[in-house]
């Protein structure tokens, strides 16, 4: 009988020593597995950051040509080929915006054409002079004398000649540095009986 009890006790000891994990150990392993599983579930999916496109330096919309017999297809965004201002800020500013690339004059260098410019086929160019006796400043300019000066000359030219008249134009200079002039241009061309071409948008003109 004693031998029976001794054998039983020995079997129990061997079972505890060699048999698998205790309930406590199994619980710990279960918790670890849960943590891993939870960790995998908590991994957040990341998406690439949305790319925000910077607005173009020069974006000008042409309007009002759809009622002009000579220019039926010119309404829309102006494709800018050249845009610059002359370095005469002490008395105002002279600048141009064109749909084609204006070349440097071999005699006079970079300059805004005076009078009627030579425009390539289907080209379009805007030339403008802002007169300001105290120098060009940030502010609003129209064809009337204002606080800072006025638009003394403005012309819109096509390869077929000068487009005249254009709508009442307002230019707002928003920033002036040693390198460029930034601003906005807007026009009112609608009257009770007529509609004239207008330019609306913003510009950044390198000072040459």
Backbone as a printed PyTorch tensor [residue, N CA C, xyz], in Angstrom:
tensor([[[  0.8260,  -1.2000,   0.0000],
         [  0.0000,   0.0000,   0.0000],
         [  0.8590,   1.2470,   0.0000]],

        [[  1.9080,   1.2360,   0.8580],
         [  2.8200,   2.3800,   0.8970],
         [  3.4470,   2.5990,  -0.4590]],

        [[  3.7830,   1.4850,  -1.1020],
         [  4.3810,   1.6200,  -2.4310],
         [  3.4380,   2.3020,  -3.3870]],

        [[  2.1220,   2.0190,  -3.2170],
         [  1.1280,   2.6490,  -4.0930],
         [  1.1050,   4.1530,  -3.9120]],

        [[  1.0770,   4.5880,  -2.6300],
         [  1.0450,   6.0310,  -2.3530],
         [  2.3200,   6.7170,  -2.8340]],

        [[  3.4360,   6.0430,  -2.6350],
         [  4.7020,   6.6370,  -3.0780],
         [  4.7130,   6.8040,  -4.5840]],

        [[  4.2300,   5.7950,  -5.2800],
         [  4.1860,   5.8940,  -6.7460],
         [  3.2410,   6.9960,  -7.2010]],

        [[  2.1130,   7.1290,  -6.5130],
         [  1.1430,   8.1870,  -6.8620],
         [  1.7490,   9.5490,  -6.6590]],

        [[  2.4310,   9.7420,  -5.5320],
         [  3.0620,  11.0410,  -5.2610],
         [  4.1210,  11.3660,  -6.2770]],

        [[  4.8900,  10.3450,  -6.6370],
         [  5.9420,  10.5570,  -7.6290],
         [  5.3590,  10.9550,  -8.9750]],

        [[  4.2660,  10.3600,  -9.3540],
         [  3.6160,  10.6930, -10.6310],
         [  3.1120,  12.1300, -10.6310]],

        [[  2.5560,  12.5730,  -9.4840],
         [  2.0460,  13.9590,  -9.3790],
         [  3.1820,  14.9460,  -9.5310]],

        [[  4.3210,  14.6780,  -8.8360],
         [  5.4820,  15.5790,  -8.9290],
         [  5.9780,  15.6740, -10.3530]],

        [[  6.0810,  14.4940, -10.9980],
         [  6.5520,  14.5000, -12.3950],
         [  5.5910,  15.2580, -13.3010]],

        [[  4.2940,  15.1170, -13.0050],
         [  3.2880,  15.7990, -13.8240],
         [  3.4300,  17.3090, -13.6800]],

        [[  3.6640,  17.7920, -12.4650],
         [  3.8210,  19.2320, -12.2410],
         [  5.0940,  19.7530, -12.8670]],

        [[  6.1510,  18.9410, -12.8220],
         [  7.4290,  19.3910, -13.3590],
         [  7.4780,  19.3830, -14.8680]],

        [[  6.8580,  18.4110, -15.5040],
         [  6.9800,  18.2580, -16.9650],
         [  5.7270,  18.6560, -17.7110]],

        [[  4.6290,  18.7680, -17.0670],
         [  3.3770,  19.0840, -17.7700],
         [  3.3670,  20.5340, -18.2030]],

        [[  2.6860,  21.1420, -18.9230],
         [  2.7630,  22.5030, -19.5020],
         [  2.6960,  23.5800, -18.4670]],

        [[  2.3260,  24.7600, -18.8620],
         [  2.3560,  25.9440, -18.0090],
         [  1.2500,  25.8850, -16.9880]],

        [[  1.4940,  26.5180, -15.8680],
         [  0.4800,  26.6250, -14.8320],
         [ -0.6010,  27.5810, -15.2990]],

        [[ -1.7380,  27.5990, -14.6260],
         [ -2.8090,  28.5480, -14.9980],
         [ -2.3310,  29.9900, -15.0010]],

        [[ -1.4610,  30.3610, -13.9940],
         [ -0.9690,  31.7260, -13.9430],
         [ -0.1230,  32.0380, -15.1640]],

        [[  0.7580,  31.0870, -15.5310],
         [  1.6220,  31.2880, -16.6980],
         [  0.8020,  31.4030, -17.9640]],

        [[ -0.2410,  30.5640, -18.0780],
         [ -1.1090,  30.6260, -19.2430],
         [ -1.7970,  31.9810, -19.3370]],

        [[ -2.1830,  32.5280, -18.1810],
         [ -2.8390,  33.8400, -18.1700],
         [ -1.8870,  34.9140, -18.6480]],

        [[ -0.6060,  34.8360, -18.1670],
         [  0.3840,  35.8280, -18.5970],
         [  0.6000,  35.7700, -20.0940]],

        [[  0.7310,  34.5360, -20.6240],
         [  0.9320,  34.3720, -22.0630],
         [ -0.2510,  34.9080, -22.8470]],

        [[ -1.4510,  34.6870, -22.3040],
         [ -2.6600,  35.1860, -22.9700],
         [ -2.6560,  36.6980, -23.0190]],

        [[ -2.2530,  37.3390, -21.8710],
         [ -2.1920,  38.7960, -21.8350],
         [ -1.1930,  39.3140, -22.8570]],

        [[ -0.0100,  38.6630, -22.9400],
         [  0.9960,  39.0990, -23.9070],
         [  0.4510,  39.0090, -25.3280]],

        [[ -0.2230,  37.9070, -25.6100],
         [ -0.7900,  37.7280, -26.9460],
         [ -1.8260,  38.7910, -27.2270]],

        [[ -2.6140,  39.1470, -26.1890],
         [ -3.6320,  40.1840, -26.3640],
         [ -2.9890,  41.5240, -26.6520]],

        [[ -1.9130,  41.8340, -25.9190],
         [ -1.2100,  43.0920, -26.1300],
         [ -0.6910,  43.1820, -27.5530]],

        [[ -0.0880,  42.0940, -28.0540],
         [  0.4190,  42.0790, -29.4240],
         [ -0.7170,  42.2870, -30.4100]],

        [[ -1.8030,  41.5660, -30.1610],
         [ -2.9480,  41.6840, -31.0670],
         [ -3.5040,  43.0900, -31.0360]],

        [[ -3.6570,  43.6270, -29.8010],
         [ -4.1690,  44.9960, -29.6900],
         [ -3.2280,  45.9750, -30.3610]],

        [[ -1.9350,  45.7640, -30.1550],
         [ -0.9540,  46.6600, -30.7580],
         [ -1.0570,  46.6720, -32.2660]],

        [[ -1.2770,  45.4910, -32.8270],
         [ -1.4190,  45.4200, -34.2790],
         [ -2.6770,  46.1310, -34.7440]],

        [[ -3.7260,  46.0420, -33.9470],
         [ -4.9760,  46.6890, -34.3060],
         [ -4.8860,  48.2100, -34.1690]],

        [[ -4.0280,  48.6860, -33.2520],
         [ -3.9400,  50.1130, -33.0060],
         [ -3.0300,  50.8460, -33.9780]],

        [[ -2.3380,  50.1090, -34.8340],
         [ -1.4610,  50.7630, -35.8210],
         [ -2.3240,  51.5540, -36.7940]],

        [[ -2.1250,  52.8610, -36.8550],
         [ -2.9200,  53.7220, -37.7200],
         [ -2.3390,  53.7370, -39.1240]],

        [[ -3.2280,  53.6610, -40.0560],
         [ -2.7920,  53.7370, -41.4450],
         [ -2.4820,  55.1880, -41.7960]],

        [[ -1.3410,  55.3970, -42.3960],
         [ -0.9420,  56.7560, -42.7720],
         [ -1.1060,  56.9200, -44.2730]],

        [[ -1.5920,  58.0730, -44.6410],
         [ -1.7650,  58.3920, -46.0670],
         [ -0.8190,  59.5220, -46.4420]],

        [[ -0.3510,  59.5600, -47.6730],
         [  0.5560,  60.6440, -48.0860],
         [ -0.0980,  62.0050, -47.9110]],

        [[  0.6940,  62.9920, -47.5080],
         [  0.1620,  64.3330, -47.3280],
         [ -0.3050,  64.8940, -48.6620]],

        [[ -1.4300,  65.5990, -48.6010],
         [ -1.9870,  66.1850, -49.8140],
         [ -1.0680,  67.2890, -50.3190]],

        [[ -0.7610,  67.2460, -51.5900],
         [  0.1150,  68.2490, -52.1880],
         [ -0.7190,  69.4740, -52.5560]],

        [[ -0.3640,  70.6020, -51.9800],
         [ -1.0700,  71.8500, -52.2530],
         [ -0.2800,  72.6350, -53.2940]],

        [[ -0.8890,  72.8470, -54.4230],
         [ -0.2020,  73.5570, -55.5000],
         [ -0.2110,  75.0650, -55.2280]],

        [[  0.9560,  75.6650, -55.3660],
         [  1.0640,  77.1020, -55.1910],
         [  0.4600,  77.8100, -56.4050]],

        [[ -0.2680,  78.9020, -56.1690],
         [ -0.8320,  79.6250, -57.3090],
         [  0.2650,  80.2040, -58.1880]],

        [[ -0.0110,  80.3220, -59.4640],
         [  0.9680,  80.8770, -60.3900],
         [  1.2190,  82.3490, -60.0620]],

        [[  2.4340,  82.8170, -60.3920],
         [  2.7610,  84.2260, -60.1400],
         [  1.8450,  85.1580, -60.9210]],

        [[  1.5010,  84.7540, -62.1340],
         [  0.6590,  85.5920, -62.9880],
         [ -0.5370,  84.7920, -63.4820]],

        [[ -1.7090,  85.1810, -63.0570],
         [ -2.9530,  84.5650, -63.5000],
         [ -3.9400,  85.6790, -63.8360]],

        [[ -4.2010,  85.8430, -65.1070],
         [ -5.0800,  86.9330, -65.5510],
         [ -6.1310,  86.3760, -66.5050]],

        [[ -7.3780,  86.6650, -66.1870],
         [ -8.5000,  86.2090, -66.9970],
         [ -8.9410,  87.3320, -67.9380]],

        [[ -9.0780,  86.9810, -69.2080],
         [ -9.5390,  87.9250, -70.2170],
         [-11.0370,  87.7100, -70.4150]],

        [[-11.7880,  88.7880, -70.3890],
         [-13.2350,  88.6980, -70.5650],
         [-13.7140,  89.7970, -71.5030]],

        [[-14.8350,  89.5380, -72.1420],
         [-15.4820,  90.5690, -72.9440],
         [-15.2180,  90.5080, -74.4300]],

        [[-14.3270,  89.6180, -74.8560],
         [-14.0180,  89.5480, -76.2810],
         [-15.0760,  88.7690, -77.0620]],

        [[-15.9200,  88.0350, -76.3430],
         [-16.9130,  87.2340, -77.0500],
         [-17.9610,  88.0990, -77.7570]],

        [[-17.9560,  89.3900, -77.4890],
         [-18.8670,  90.2930, -78.1880],
         [-18.1270,  91.1850, -79.1920]],

        [[-16.8360,  90.9330, -79.3280],
         [-16.0410,  91.7080, -80.2670],
         [-15.8950,  90.9160, -81.5610]],

        [[-16.3430,  91.4800, -82.6570],
         [-16.3130,  90.7730, -83.9430],
         [-14.9010,  90.3920, -84.3740]],

        [[-13.9200,  91.2480, -84.0460],
         [-12.5470,  90.9930, -84.4900],
         [-11.8020,  90.0030, -83.5930]],

        [[-12.3040,  89.7690, -82.3910],
         [-11.6060,  88.9060, -81.4380],
         [-12.6060,  87.9600, -80.7690]],

        [[-13.1700,  87.0050, -81.4860],
         [-14.2480,  86.1830, -80.9190],
         [-13.7880,  85.0910, -79.9620]],

        [[-12.5270,  84.6930, -80.0110],
         [-12.0850,  83.5080, -79.2610],
         [-11.0060,  83.8130, -78.2240]],

        [[-10.9870,  85.0090, -77.6820],
         [ -9.9020,  85.3780, -76.7750],
         [-10.2830,  85.3230, -75.3010]],

        [[-11.5460,  85.0950, -74.9780],
         [-11.9360,  84.9930, -73.5770],
         [-11.2710,  83.7780, -72.9360]],

        [[-10.8480,  83.9340, -71.6830],
         [-10.2320,  82.8140, -70.9630],
         [ -8.9570,  83.2480, -70.2600]],

        [[ -8.2610,  82.2670, -69.6960],
         [ -7.0340,  82.5450, -68.9530],
         [ -5.9160,  82.9350, -69.9100]],

        [[ -5.2750,  84.0520, -69.6230],
         [ -4.1930,  84.5560, -70.4630],
         [ -2.9380,  83.7050, -70.2470]],

        [[ -2.3940,  83.1830, -71.3230],
         [ -1.1670,  82.3950, -71.2360],
         [  0.0220,  83.3500, -71.2250]],

        [[  0.6650,  83.4790, -70.0650],
         [  1.7110,  84.4790, -69.8870],
         [  3.0420,  83.9790, -70.4350]],

        [[  3.6310,  84.7630, -71.3340],
         [  4.9530,  84.4580, -71.8530],
         [  6.0160,  85.3810, -71.2980]],

        [[  5.6270,  86.6300, -70.9950],
         [  6.5490,  87.6230, -70.4220],
         [  5.7860,  88.5080, -69.4510]],

        [[  6.4450,  88.8810, -68.3660],
         [  5.8440,  89.7890, -67.3930],
         [  6.9770,  90.4430, -66.6110]],

        [[  7.1590,  91.7570, -66.7790],
         [  8.2240,  92.4450, -66.0400],
         [  7.9140,  93.9290, -65.9160]],

        [[  8.6510,  94.5850, -65.0500],
         [  8.5150,  96.0220, -64.8370],
         [  9.8810,  96.6780, -64.9970]],

        [[  9.8530,  97.9240, -65.4590],
         [ 11.1050,  98.6710, -65.5650],
         [ 11.4850,  99.2520, -64.2150]],

        [[ 12.7680,  99.4350, -64.0030],
         [ 13.2780,  99.9270, -62.7300],
         [ 13.2260, 101.4600, -62.7020]],

        [[ 12.0190, 101.9890, -62.5420],
         [ 11.8400, 103.4400, -62.4200],
         [ 10.8570, 103.7380, -61.2950]],

        [[ 11.0600, 103.0900, -60.1720],
         [ 10.0950, 103.1620, -59.0870],
         [ 10.0410, 104.5260, -58.4200]],

        [[ 11.0610, 105.3520, -58.6000],
         [ 11.0650, 106.6650, -57.9510],
         [  9.9640, 107.5680, -58.4800]],

        [[  9.4980, 107.3130, -59.7020],
         [  8.4320, 108.1420, -60.2800],
         [  7.2010, 107.3260, -60.6420]],

        [[  7.1700, 106.0770, -60.2320],
         [  6.0280, 105.2250, -60.5430],
         [  6.4830, 103.8770, -61.0430]],

        [[  5.8010, 103.3460, -62.0440],
         [  6.1580, 102.0330, -62.5900],
         [  5.6280, 101.9010, -64.0080]],

        [[  6.4080, 101.2450, -64.8380],
         [  5.9770, 100.9010, -66.1860],
         [  6.1510,  99.4030, -66.3430]],

        [[  5.0990,  98.7120, -66.7470],
         [  5.2280,  97.2690, -66.8470],
         [  4.4460,  96.7180, -68.0170]],

        [[  4.7370,  95.4580, -68.3270],
         [  4.0360,  94.7720, -69.4180],
         [  3.7380,  93.3370, -69.0240]],

        [[  2.6790,  92.8160, -69.6110],
         [  2.3020,  91.4100, -69.4880],
         [  1.9130,  90.9610, -70.8860]],

        [[  2.5580,  89.9180, -71.4000],
         [  2.3260,  89.4890, -72.7830],
         [  2.1580,  87.9820, -72.8620]],

        [[  1.4620,  87.5430, -73.9030],
         [  1.2600,  86.1100, -74.1190],
         [  2.4330,  85.4730, -74.8470]],

        [[  3.4190,  86.2610, -75.2180],
         [  4.5870,  85.7550, -75.9260],
         [  5.8470,  86.2390, -75.2090]],

        [[  6.9810,  85.6980, -75.5750],
         [  8.2360,  86.0630, -74.9260],
         [  8.8220,  87.3100, -75.5830]],

        [[  8.8830,  88.3550, -74.7910],
         [  9.4490,  89.6140, -75.2720],
         [ 10.9670,  89.5370, -75.1640]],

        [[ 11.6510,  89.8790, -76.2220],
         [ 13.1070,  89.7990, -76.2360],
         [ 13.7400,  91.1290, -75.8260]],

        [[ 14.9300,  91.0430, -75.2880],
         [ 15.6560,  92.2360, -74.8720],
         [ 16.0980,  93.0240, -76.1030]],

        [[ 15.8620,  94.3170, -76.0550],
         [ 16.2660,  95.1780, -77.1620],
         [ 17.7830,  95.3410, -77.1450]],

        [[ 18.4520,  95.1230, -78.2690],
         [ 19.9210,  95.2100, -78.2830],
         [ 20.4410,  96.6140, -77.9750]],

        [[ 19.6120,  97.6320, -78.2000],
         [ 20.0440,  99.0160, -77.9600],
         [ 19.5790,  99.5510, -76.6100]],

        [[ 18.3050,  99.2760, -76.2510],
         [ 17.7350,  99.8630, -75.0400],
         [ 17.5990,  98.8550, -73.8910]],

        [[ 17.9430,  97.6090, -74.1300],
         [ 17.8230,  96.6060, -73.0820],
         [ 16.3640,  96.2480, -72.8280]],

        [[ 16.0760,  95.8280, -71.5920],
         [ 14.7150,  95.4650, -71.2360],
         [ 13.9020,  96.7370, -71.0180]],

        [[ 12.8820,  96.9170, -71.8260],
         [ 12.0540,  98.1160, -71.7080],
         [ 10.6590,  97.8300, -72.2350]],

        [[  9.6920,  98.5800, -71.7080],
         [  8.3100,  98.4520, -72.1600],
         [  8.1510,  99.2650, -73.4360]],

        [[  7.6060,  98.6780, -74.4860],
         [  7.4600,  99.4060, -75.7420],
         [  6.6560, 100.6960, -75.5820]],

        [[  7.0590, 101.7070, -76.3000],
         [  6.3370, 102.9740, -76.3280],
         [  5.5590, 103.0370, -77.6360]],

        [[  4.3020, 103.4630, -77.5550],
         [  3.4750, 103.4850, -78.7540],
         [  2.9110, 102.1070, -79.0550]],

        [[  2.6570, 101.8480, -80.3140],
         [  2.0770, 100.5670, -80.7230],
         [  3.2140,  99.5590, -80.9280]],

        [[  3.2680,  98.5100, -80.1120],
         [  4.3510,  97.5230, -80.2400],
         [  4.1200,  96.5870, -81.4170]],

        [[  5.1870,  95.9530, -81.8460],
         [  5.0960,  94.9250, -82.8770],
         [  4.7610,  93.6100, -82.1850]],

        [[  3.5720,  93.0730, -82.4710],
         [  3.0760,  91.8860, -81.7770],
         [  3.0230,  90.7050, -82.7480]],

        [[  3.5600,  89.5530, -82.3670],
         [  3.5160,  88.3810, -83.2680],
         [  2.0900,  87.8990, -83.4850]],

        [[  1.9090,  87.0630, -84.4830],
         [  0.5810,  86.5800, -84.8650],
         [ -0.1640,  85.9870, -83.6750]],

        [[ -1.3850,  86.4970, -83.4650],
         [ -2.2800,  86.0650, -82.3800],
         [ -1.7350,  86.3720, -80.9920]],

        [[ -0.6940,  87.2060, -80.9090],
         [ -0.1650,  87.6120, -79.6150],
         [ -1.0040,  88.7050, -78.9870]],

        [[ -0.8320,  88.8630, -77.6760],
         [ -1.5660,  89.8870, -76.9240],
         [ -0.6260,  90.4550, -75.8730]],

        [[ -0.6310,  91.7830, -75.7440],
         [  0.2640,  92.4210, -74.7740],
         [ -0.4560,  93.5770, -74.0890]],

        [[ -0.2480,  93.6680, -72.7800],
         [ -0.7590,  94.7820, -71.9870],
         [  0.4270,  95.6070, -71.5280]],

        [[  0.3960,  96.9070, -71.8020],
         [  1.4190,  97.8130, -71.2900],
         [  0.7380,  98.8460, -70.4060]],

        [[  1.4200,  99.2300, -69.3570],
         [  0.7830, 100.1350, -68.3950],
         [  1.8300, 101.0290, -67.7410]],

        [[  1.4480, 102.2610, -67.5140],
         [  2.2930, 103.2110, -66.7970],
         [  1.5230, 103.7730, -65.6130]],

        [[  2.0770, 103.6080, -64.4080],
         [  1.5080, 104.2110, -63.2030],
         [  2.3950, 105.3740, -62.8100]],

        [[  1.8300, 106.5570, -62.7680],
         [  2.5850, 107.7520, -62.3780],
         [  2.3680, 108.0250, -60.8990]],

        [[  3.4720, 108.2030, -60.1800],
         [  3.4170, 108.4700, -58.7410],
         [  4.5930, 109.3740, -58.3970]],

        [[  4.3120, 110.6500, -58.1690],
         [  5.3800, 111.6440, -57.9600],
         [  6.2270, 111.3300, -56.7300]],

        [[  5.6500, 110.6790, -55.7360],
         [  6.3980, 110.3320, -54.5190],
         [  6.9280, 108.9020, -54.5570]],

        [[  6.9400, 108.3030, -55.7330],
         [  7.4150, 106.9260, -55.8630],
         [  6.2810, 105.9260, -55.7450]],

        [[  6.4510, 104.7960, -56.3740],
         [  5.4180, 103.7600, -56.3300],
         [  5.2450, 103.2420, -54.9090]],

        [[  3.9920, 103.1290, -54.4870],
         [  3.6870, 102.6690, -53.1450],
         [  2.5970, 101.6050, -53.1990]],

        [[  2.4860, 100.8640, -52.1190],
         [  1.3960,  99.9060, -51.9920],
         [  0.0860, 100.6760, -51.9110]],

        [[ -0.8600, 100.3280, -52.7540],
         [ -2.1350, 101.0280, -52.7620],
         [ -2.8850, 100.8460, -54.0600]],

        [[ -3.9890, 101.5860, -54.2010],
         [ -4.8790, 101.4470, -55.3560],
         [ -4.6550, 102.5700, -56.3580]],

        [[ -4.6890, 102.1810, -57.6440],
         [ -4.4860, 103.1430, -58.7200],
         [ -5.5630, 102.9520, -59.7880]],

        [[ -6.1410, 104.0660, -60.2300],
         [ -7.1030, 104.0570, -61.3300],
         [ -6.7010, 105.1560, -62.3150]],

        [[ -7.5520, 105.3940, -63.2950],
         [ -7.2530, 106.4520, -64.2660],
         [ -7.4740, 107.8380, -63.6810]],

        [[ -8.0910, 107.9060, -62.5170],
         [ -8.2920, 109.1820, -61.8230],
         [ -7.1780, 109.3930, -60.8080]],

        [[ -6.8520, 110.6690, -60.5350],
         [ -5.8460, 110.9710, -59.5150],
         [ -6.3010, 110.4290, -58.1640]],

        [[ -5.4160, 109.6810, -57.5230],
         [ -5.7430, 109.1170, -56.2250],
         [ -4.7140, 109.4900, -55.1770]],

        [[ -4.7700, 108.8320, -54.0430],
         [ -3.8780, 109.1440, -52.9370],
         [ -2.4180, 108.9330, -53.2900]],

        [[ -2.1260, 107.9100, -54.1040],
         [ -0.7360, 107.5600, -54.3980],
         [ -0.3160, 107.9020, -55.8260]],

        [[ -1.2780, 108.1950, -56.6810],
         [ -0.9670, 108.4730, -58.0760],
         [ -2.0930, 108.0060, -58.9720]],

        [[ -1.7850, 107.7130, -60.2140],
         [ -2.8220, 107.3060, -61.1470],
         [ -2.2400, 106.4450, -62.2730]],

        [[ -3.1220, 105.7400, -62.9800],
         [ -2.7300, 105.0320, -64.1930],
         [ -2.7330, 106.0660, -65.3170]],

        [[ -1.5660, 106.4680, -65.7330],
         [ -1.4710, 107.5350, -66.7300],
         [ -1.5720, 107.0150, -68.1580]],

        [[ -1.2680, 105.7410, -68.3560],
         [ -1.3440, 105.1850, -69.7020],
         [ -1.5090, 103.6720, -69.5990]],

        [[ -2.4600, 103.1410, -70.3440],
         [ -2.6530, 101.6970, -70.3760],
         [ -3.1220, 101.3150, -71.7750]],

        [[ -2.5700, 100.2480, -72.3050],
         [ -2.9330,  99.8280, -73.6410],
         [ -2.9220,  98.3180, -73.7730]],

        [[ -3.8680,  97.8060, -74.5240],
         [ -3.9630,  96.3770, -74.7980],
         [ -3.8510,  96.2100, -76.3070]],

        [[ -2.8620,  95.4190, -76.7330],
         [ -2.5650,  95.3070, -78.1580],
         [ -2.6070,  93.8550, -78.6120]],

        [[ -3.2000,  93.6390, -79.7830],
         [ -3.2570,  92.3480, -80.4420],
         [ -2.4020,  92.4390, -81.7010]],

        [[ -2.1050,  91.3030, -82.3080],
         [ -1.2900,  91.3260, -83.5290],
         [ -1.9590,  92.1250, -84.6420]],

        [[ -3.2760,  92.2700, -84.5580],
         [ -3.9980,  93.0300, -85.5850],
         [ -4.0910,  94.5240, -85.2630]],

        [[ -3.6070,  94.9320, -84.0860],
         [ -3.6350,  96.3550, -83.7440],
         [ -4.0750,  96.5960, -82.3120]],

        [[ -4.2610,  97.8480, -81.9580],
         [ -4.6530,  98.2200, -80.5990],
         [ -6.1240,  97.8970, -80.3650]],

        [[ -6.4040,  97.3450, -79.1900],
         [ -7.7780,  97.0550, -78.7990],
         [ -8.2670,  98.2480, -77.9810]],

        [[ -9.1960,  98.9860, -78.5320],
         [ -9.5980, 100.2340, -77.8950],
         [-11.0850, 100.4760, -78.1400]],

        [[-11.8420, 100.7780, -77.0720],
         [-11.3870, 100.9390, -75.6880],
         [-11.4350,  99.6160, -74.9290]],

        [[-10.8130,  99.6030, -73.7460],
         [-10.9620,  98.4830, -72.8200],
         [-11.7320,  98.9940, -71.6140]],

        [[-12.1700,  98.0790, -70.7700],
         [-12.9620,  98.4890, -69.6190],
         [-12.1700,  99.3240, -68.6180]],

        [[-12.8980,  99.9810, -67.7430],
         [-12.2790, 100.7840, -66.6860],
         [-11.4240,  99.8920, -65.7950]],

        [[-10.1440, 100.2120, -65.6800],
         [ -9.1830,  99.3140, -65.0200],
         [ -8.7100,  99.8660, -63.6740]],

        [[ -8.6080,  98.9700, -62.6920],
         [ -8.0540,  99.3010, -61.3700],
         [ -6.8780,  98.3830, -61.0960]],

        [[ -5.7800,  98.9590, -60.6440],
         [ -4.5980,  98.1810, -60.2610],
         [ -4.3100,  98.4340, -58.7820]],

        [[ -4.1640,  97.3620, -58.0380],
         [ -3.8300,  97.4660, -56.6160],
         [ -2.4530,  96.8420, -56.4120]],

        [[ -1.4830,  97.6550, -56.0230],
         [ -0.1440,  97.1600, -55.7070],
         [ -0.1590,  96.6410, -54.2740]],

        [[  0.2000,  95.3650, -54.0990],
         [  0.1400,  94.7520, -52.7710],
         [  1.5020,  94.5560, -52.1190]],

        [[  2.5690,  94.5270, -52.9160],
         [  3.9170,  94.3230, -52.3590],
         [  4.9660,  94.8590, -53.3240]],

        [[  5.9520,  95.5290, -52.7650],
         [  7.0590,  96.0640, -53.5640],
         [  8.3670,  95.6870, -52.8740]],

        [[  9.2800,  95.0750, -53.6200],
         [ 10.6110,  94.7750, -53.1120],
         [ 11.6360,  95.2830, -54.1280]],

        [[ 12.8960,  95.0560, -53.8380],
         [ 13.9400,  95.4410, -54.7970],
         [ 13.9390,  94.5280, -56.0240]],

        [[ 13.2480,  93.4180, -55.9430],
         [ 13.2870,  92.4200, -57.0230],
         [ 11.9880,  92.3110, -57.8160]],

        [[ 10.8620,  92.6160, -57.1910],
         [  9.5980,  92.4150, -57.9030],
         [  8.5020,  93.3400, -57.3720]],

        [[  7.4160,  93.4090, -58.1540],
         [  6.1970,  94.1200, -57.7790],
         [  5.0480,  93.1210, -57.8520]],

        [[  4.2340,  93.0580, -56.8050],
         [  3.0740,  92.1780, -56.8170],
         [  1.8090,  93.0280, -56.7350]],

        [[  0.7540,  92.5430, -57.3850],
         [ -0.4860,  93.2890, -57.3320],
         [ -1.6480,  92.5570, -57.9660]],

        [[ -2.7590,  93.2700, -58.0560],
         [ -3.9830,  92.7320, -58.6420],
         [ -4.5080,  93.7130, -59.6790]],

        [[ -5.1290,  93.1710, -60.7080],
         [ -5.7250,  93.9930, -61.7460],
         [ -7.1760,  93.5670, -61.9220]],

        [[ -8.0630,  94.5380, -62.0810],
         [ -9.4720,  94.2380, -62.2860],
         [-10.0590,  95.2700, -63.2290]],

        [[-11.1030,  94.8790, -63.9100],
         [-11.7180,  95.7860, -64.8660],
         [-13.2250,  95.6910, -64.8590]],

        [[-13.8600,  96.8010, -65.1690],
         [-15.3140,  96.8490, -65.3110],
         [-15.5950,  97.2510, -66.7480]],

        [[-16.2220,  96.3730, -67.5120],
         [-16.4460,  96.6520, -68.9240],
         [-17.9060,  96.6450, -69.3340]],

        [[-18.7810,  96.3900, -68.3810],
         [-20.2030,  96.2690, -68.6940],
         [-20.8980,  97.6190, -68.5370]],

        [[-21.5770,  98.0430, -69.5730],
         [-22.4340,  99.2330, -69.4960],
         [-23.8540,  98.8120, -69.8930]],

        [[-24.7420,  99.7540, -69.9000],
         [-26.1270,  99.4320, -70.2470],
         [-26.2520,  98.9390, -71.6860]],

        [[-25.3780,  99.4340, -72.5440],
         [-25.5060,  99.1230, -73.9660],
         [-24.3110,  98.3660, -74.5470]],

        [[-23.1680,  98.3660, -73.8490],
         [-21.9630,  97.7770, -74.4210],
         [-21.2030,  96.9470, -73.3930]],

        [[-20.2720,  96.1630, -73.9140],
         [-19.3420,  95.4340, -73.0510],
         [-17.9510,  95.5280, -73.6600]],

        [[-17.0090,  96.0100, -72.8680],
         [-15.6410,  96.1760, -73.3350],
         [-14.7540,  95.0830, -72.7380]],

        [[-13.6340,  94.7740, -73.3910],
         [-12.7120,  93.7740, -72.8430],
         [-12.1460,  94.2150, -71.4880]],

        [[-11.9570,  93.2630, -70.6090],
         [-11.3810,  93.5360, -69.2920],
         [-10.3650,  92.4650, -68.9330]],

        [[ -9.4820,  92.8030, -67.9800],
         [ -8.4910,  91.8740, -67.4390],
         [ -8.6790,  91.8090, -65.9270]],

        [[ -8.7400,  90.5980, -65.4020],
         [ -8.9310,  90.4100, -63.9670],
         [ -7.9990,  89.3030, -63.4630]],

        [[ -7.2700,  89.5930, -62.3930],
         [ -6.3790,  88.5850, -61.8360],
         [ -5.2940,  89.1990, -60.9810]],

        [[ -4.1610,  88.4890, -60.8700],
         [ -3.0420,  88.9750, -60.0660],
         [ -1.7470,  88.7680, -60.8250]],

        [[ -0.7210,  89.5220, -60.4290],
         [  0.5540,  89.4680, -61.1380],
         [  1.7230,  89.6150, -60.1880]],

        [[  2.8670,  89.1340, -60.6350],
         [  4.1410,  89.3400, -59.9500],
         [  5.1550,  89.6650, -61.0340]],

        [[  5.6450,  90.8850, -61.0410],
         [  6.5070,  91.3800, -62.1030],
         [  7.9400,  91.5330, -61.6100]],

        [[  8.8470,  90.8040, -62.1960],
         [ 10.2660,  90.9860, -61.8760],
         [ 10.7150,  92.3610, -62.3630]],

        [[ 11.4740,  93.0610, -61.5360],
         [ 12.0000,  94.3730, -61.9170],
         [ 13.3160,  94.1740, -62.6500]],

        [[ 13.3480,  94.5860, -63.8870],
         [ 14.5390,  94.3780, -64.7220],
         [ 15.3020,  95.6830, -64.9190]]])
